[in-house]
Amino acid sequence: MKESKVLKIAAILFILGVSFFALKTLQSILLPFFIAIIIAFIFEPFYEWLKKKKVPSGLAIVIVVLSIVIIANITSIFVLTSIGPFKDGIPKYQAKFDELLVYAGNKLQEFGFDQKAFKESINLKNIIQDASVQGVITSLFAGIAGIFGDFILILIYVIFILSELGSLKRRVLRAFSEERARSIAKTMGDIFLDVRRYIVGKTVINLVHAIVVGIVLWAFHVDFFMVWAFLSFLMNYIPNIGSFIATALPFLTALAQYDNVVTPVIILILLVVLANVIGNIVEPKVLGDKLDLSPILLLLSLIVWGYVWGIMGMILSIPIMSMIKIILMNFESTRPVAIMMSYNQNSITELKETTKVTNRIKKIFKGKK
């Protein structure tokens, strides 16, 4: 008995090791594939709407692909034109921040603090070069620009995924017995529906959040407001950490840009209030509590996916883990793992209710047999 458990643990560790190695080695193939999955789920409702309007499947896919190409071209122009002015503006902010440090150091010196040590400890130049705030943002934009290099491959993946989603259910109904086919079709339908709701809902929420952030920063004439709005859209896929980064960087820009502290503080308050409204009110209403993930799991997934695929891996980590949790939630044998991935009590309760409903459906099918 002990030997079998040891073998199972060894097999699991071996599979995890091989999977990790494969994800790292095949990054150039798998990263575009996961991006294509997310894009396919985002545009799948549009694809289904076109088919309901009697548009042939082939033509519907062409329309979807053209829409993706147009959006991607607009985004690529923005990305490629934004990073240059941002990098060029760093010296100006360095000089402004040095002035703020001198002022703060003088004030602290009046209370007995060491001005030189304070200035060296939070020198913006050191932050930019060592902790690499600029480097992180540059890497982010470079990663997005790299995705456009795989754009053709992503489009090919999207075409195949949309084609498969449309015919997969029909093939299942033909391949299995009626009872088995209904059970599989229901499970697949639940997985696709939940994943699509999450991906589409999260993307729409992030887009609205980014637009509002852009409007607020534009109203206060904050430099690079389009950069911060776009960064807000991407960073909000990363819970808590992403929202903090998307709020802190525009505040620091405003702090270095304005000659007073009041305006940057007002901007910070507005951004914090907006982030809390979106994160604590809007998202739970739209996405539901059952998609929550354990904070430890969030941290580990950020570390692992960030190491495997870099900045883009960190952005994709939470959508990928949420998709994995949804899939595990829809199978009775793996549902305990989904419960362990959860954090809120409401989420665990919903998972248990899902188990009861699934068992009832199975009893109904057995009764019909």
C-alpha positions in Angstrom: 0.0 0.0 0.0 2.8 2.4 0.9 4.7 1.5 -2.2 1.7 2.3 -4.4 1.4 5.7 -2.8 5.1 6.4 -3.3 4.8 5.4 -6.9 1.8 7.7 -7.4 3.6 10.6 -5.8 6.7 9.9 -7.9 4.5 9.6 -11.1 2.8 13.0 -10.3 6.2 14.7 -9.7 7.5 13.2 -12.9 4.5 14.4 -14.9 4.8 17.9 -13.3 8.5 18.0 -14.1 8.0 16.9 -17.7 5.1 19.4 -18.1 7.2 22.3 -16.7 10.1 21.4 -19.0 7.7 21.2 -22.0 6.1 24.5 -21.2 9.5 26.2 -20.9 11.0 24.5 -24.0 8.0 24.9 -26.2 7.2 28.5 -25.3 7.3 29.7 -28.9 4.5 27.3 -29.8 2.4 27.0 -26.6 2.3 30.7 -25.7 0.6 31.7 -29.0 -1.7 28.7 -28.6 -2.9 29.8 -25.1 -3.3 33.4 -26.4 -5.3 31.9 -29.3 -7.6 30.0 -26.9 -8.4 33.3 -25.0 -9.0 35.2 -28.3 -11.2 32.4 -29.6 -13.3 32.4 -26.4 -13.6 36.2 -26.6 -14.8 36.2 -30.3 -16.8 32.9 -30.0 -20.1 34.8 -29.1 -19.6 37.0 -32.2 -18.9 33.9 -34.3 -22.1 32.2 -33.0 -24.1 35.4 -33.6 -23.0 35.5 -37.2 -24.0 31.9 -37.7 -27.5 32.6 -36.2 -27.8 35.3 -38.8 -27.5 32.6 -41.5 -23.9 33.5 -42.3 -22.0 30.4 -43.5 -19.4 29.1 -41.0 -16.5 29.7 -43.4 -17.6 33.3 -44.0 -18.2 33.8 -40.3 -14.7 32.7 -39.5 -13.3 35.1 -42.2 -15.3 38.0 -40.7 -14.0 37.1 -37.2 -10.4 36.9 -38.4 -10.7 40.3 -40.2 -12.0 41.8 -37.0 -9.1 40.4 -35.1 -6.6 41.7 -37.7 -8.1 45.2 -37.5 -8.0 45.4 -33.7 -4.5 43.9 -33.7 -3.2 46.5 -36.2 -4.7 49.4 -34.1 -3.1 47.9 -31.0 0.3 47.3 -32.6 0.4 50.9 -33.8 -0.3 52.1 -30.3 2.3 49.7 -28.7 5.1 50.5 -31.1 4.6 54.3 -31.0 4.1 54.5 -27.2 7.3 52.9 -25.9 9.7 55.4 -27.6 8.3 58.6 -26.1 7.9 56.9 -22.7 11.6 55.9 -22.6 12.6 59.4 -23.8 10.7 61.0 -21.0 12.5 59.2 -18.2 15.3 61.8 -17.8 12.8 64.6 -17.3 11.1 62.6 -14.6 14.4 61.8 -13.0 15.3 65.5 -12.7 11.8 66.3 -11.3 12.0 63.4 -8.8 15.5 64.5 -7.7 13.9 67.9 -6.8 11.2 66.1 -4.8 13.8 64.0 -3.0 15.9 67.1 -2.1 12.7 68.8 -0.7 11.7 65.7 1.2 15.3 65.1 2.5 15.5 68.7 3.8 12.2 68.2 5.7 13.3 64.9 7.1 16.7 66.4 8.1 14.8 68.9 10.3 13.5 65.9 12.3 16.9 64.3 12.6 16.9 61.9 9.7 20.0 61.3 7.5 19.3 63.2 4.2 22.0 61.4 2.2 20.9 57.9 3.2 17.3 58.7 2.5 18.1 60.0 -1.0 20.2 57.0 -1.9 17.6 54.6 -0.6 14.8 55.7 -3.0 16.8 57.2 -5.9 14.6 56.9 -8.9 17.6 56.4 -11.1 18.6 53.3 -9.1 15.0 52.1 -9.1 14.8 52.4 -12.9 18.2 50.7 -13.5 18.2 48.0 -10.8 14.6 47.2 -9.9 13.9 48.2 -13.5 10.5 49.8 -13.5 11.3 51.0 -16.9 12.7 47.6 -17.7 9.5 45.9 -16.6 7.3 48.1 -18.7 9.7 47.9 -21.7 9.7 44.1 -21.3 5.9 44.1 -21.3 5.7 46.1 -24.5 8.4 44.1 -26.0 6.5 40.9 -25.1 3.4 42.3 -26.7 5.4 43.3 -29.8 6.8 39.7 -29.9 3.2 38.4 -29.9 2.6 40.3 -33.1 5.5 38.4 -34.6 3.6 35.2 -34.0 0.4 36.8 -35.2 -0.1 34.5 -38.2 0.4 31.4 -36.1 -2.1 32.8 -33.5 -4.7 33.4 -36.3 -4.2 29.8 -37.6 -4.8 28.5 -34.1 -7.9 30.7 -33.7 -9.4 29.4 -37.0 -8.9 25.8 -35.9 -10.3 26.4 -32.4 -13.4 28.2 -33.7 -14.0 25.4 -36.2 -13.6 22.7 -33.5 -15.9 24.4 -31.0 -18.7 24.4 -33.6 -18.5 20.7 -34.5 -17.2 19.1 -31.3 -20.6 18.7 -29.7 -22.1 17.1 -32.8 -19.2 14.6 -33.0 -19.6 13.6 -29.3 -23.3 12.9 -29.9 -22.4 10.6 -32.8 -19.4 8.9 -31.1 -21.1 7.8 -27.9 -24.3 6.2 -26.6 -27.1 8.6 -25.9 -26.7 8.6 -22.1 -22.9 8.9 -22.3 -23.1 11.5 -25.1 -25.5 13.7 -23.1 -23.3 13.5 -20.0 -20.1 14.4 -22.0 -21.9 17.1 -24.0 -23.3 18.7 -20.8 -19.8 18.7 -19.1 -18.2 20.2 -22.2 -21.0 22.8 -22.5 -20.6 23.8 -18.8 -16.8 24.1 -19.3 -17.0 26.1 -22.4 -19.8 28.3 -21.0 -17.9 29.0 -17.7 -14.6 29.6 -19.4 -16.2 31.9 -22.0 -18.1 33.9 -19.3 -14.9 34.4 -17.4 -12.6 35.3 -20.3 -15.2 37.6 -22.0 -16.4 39.1 -18.7 -12.9 39.8 -17.4 -11.8 41.3 -20.7 -14.9 43.6 -20.9 -14.4 44.7 -17.3 -10.7 45.4 -17.9 -11.5 47.3 -21.0 -14.1 49.5 -19.2 -11.6 50.0 -16.4 -8.9 51.0 -18.8 -11.2 53.5 -20.6 -12.2 55.1 -17.3 -8.5 55.3 -16.2 -7.6 56.9 -19.5 -10.4 59.5 -19.2 -9.4 60.4 -15.6 -5.7 60.7 -16.5 -6.6 62.7 -19.7 -8.8 65.0 -17.7 -5.8 65.8 -15.5 -3.4 66.1 -18.4 -1.2 63.3 -17.1 1.7 62.4 -19.5 1.4 59.1 -21.3 -2.2 58.6 -20.2 -2.7 56.2 -23.1 0.2 54.1 -22.0 -1.2 53.9 -18.4 -4.7 53.0 -19.7 -3.3 50.2 -21.8 -1.1 49.0 -19.0 -4.2 49.1 -16.7 -6.1 46.8 -19.2 -3.3 44.2 -19.1 -2.3 44.4 -15.5 -5.8 43.9 -14.2 -5.7 40.3 -15.4 -3.3 39.9 -12.4 -5.4 40.4 -9.2 -4.2 42.8 -6.5 -0.6 43.1 -7.8 -1.6 44.2 -11.2 -4.1 46.7 -9.9 -1.4 48.1 -7.6 1.1 48.6 -10.4 -1.6 50.1 -12.7 -2.5 52.6 -10.0 1.0 53.4 -8.6 2.8 54.2 -11.9 0.3 56.9 -13.1 0.4 58.4 -9.6 4.2 58.6 -9.6 4.1 60.2 -13.1 1.6 62.8 -11.9 3.7 63.4 -8.8 6.8 64.1 -10.9 4.8 66.1 -13.4 2.9 68.5 -11.2 4.4 71.3 -9.0 1.9 70.4 -6.2 1.0 67.3 -4.2 -2.7 67.9 -4.1 -3.5 67.0 -7.7 -1.5 63.7 -7.7 -3.2 62.7 -4.5 -6.6 63.5 -6.0 -5.7 61.3 -9.0 -4.5 58.5 -6.7 -7.8 58.7 -4.7 -9.8 58.5 -7.9 -7.8 55.5 -9.2 -8.0 53.7 -5.9 -11.7 54.2 -5.6 -12.2 53.0 -9.2 -10.0 49.9 -8.6 -12.0 49.0 -5.5 -15.4 49.5 -7.1 -14.3 47.3 -10.1 -12.6 44.7 -7.9 -15.0 44.4 -5.0 -18.4 45.2 -6.6 -18.4 44.9 -10.4 -16.3 41.7 -10.8 -18.1 39.6 -8.1 -21.4 40.6 -9.7 -20.3 39.7 -13.3 -17.9 36.8 -12.7 -19.3 35.3 -9.5 -17.5 34.0 -6.4 -17.0 30.5 -7.8 -14.1 31.7 -9.9 -12.0 33.0 -7.0 -8.6 31.5 -6.4 -6.5 31.0 -3.2 -4.1 33.8 -2.6 -1.2 31.3 -2.2 -2.2 29.8 -5.5 -2.3 33.2 -7.1 1.2 34.0 -5.8 2.6 30.6 -6.9 1.0 30.8 -10.3 2.5 34.3 -10.9 5.9 33.0 -10.0 5.7 29.8 -12.0 4.1 31.3 -15.2 6.3 34.4 -14.9 9.4 32.2 -14.8 8.1 30.0 -17.7 6.8 32.7 -20.1 8.0 36.0 -18.6 5.7 39.1 -18.3 3.1 37.6 -20.7 3.1 34.5 -18.6 2.2 36.5 -15.5 -0.6 38.2 -17.4 -2.0 34.9 -18.6 -1.4 33.0 -15.4 -4.7 33.9 -13.7 -6.9 33.3 -16.8 -5.1 29.9 -17.3 -5.5 28.9 -13.6 -9.1 30.0 -13.7 -9.7 27.8 -16.8 -8.0 24.9 -15.1 -10.2 25.3 -12.0 -13.3 25.5 -14.1 -12.4 22.3 -15.9 -11.6 20.5 -12.7 -14.8 21.7 -11.1 -16.9 19.9 -13.8 -15.5 16.5 -13.1 -16.5 14.7 -9.9 -13.1 13.0 -9.4 -11.2 16.3 -9.7 -13.7 18.5 -7.9 -11.9 18.3 -4.5 -8.8 19.8 -6.2 -11.0 22.7 -7.5 -12.2 23.2 -3.9 -8.6 23.3 -2.6 -7.9 26.0 -5.3 -10.7 28.1 -3.9 -10.6 30.7 -1.2 -14.0 32.1 -0.4 -16.5 30.0 1.5 -19.2 31.0 -1.0 -17.1 29.5 -3.8 -16.7 26.2 -1.9 -20.5 26.0 -1.2 -21.3 26.6 -4.9 -18.9 23.8 -5.8 -20.7 21.4 -3.4 -24.1 22.4 -4.8 -22.7 21.7 -8.3 -21.7 18.2 -7.2 -25.3 17.6 -5.9 -26.8 18.8 -9.2 -24.4 16.6 -11.2 -25.3 13.6 -9.1 -29.0 14.2 -9.6 -28.6 14.5 -13.4 -26.7 11.2 -13.4 -29.5 9.5 -11.4 -32.1 10.8 -13.9 -30.1 9.4 -16.8 -29.8 6.0 -15.0 -33.5 6.0 -14.4 -34.2 6.6 -18.1 -31.9 3.7 -19.0 
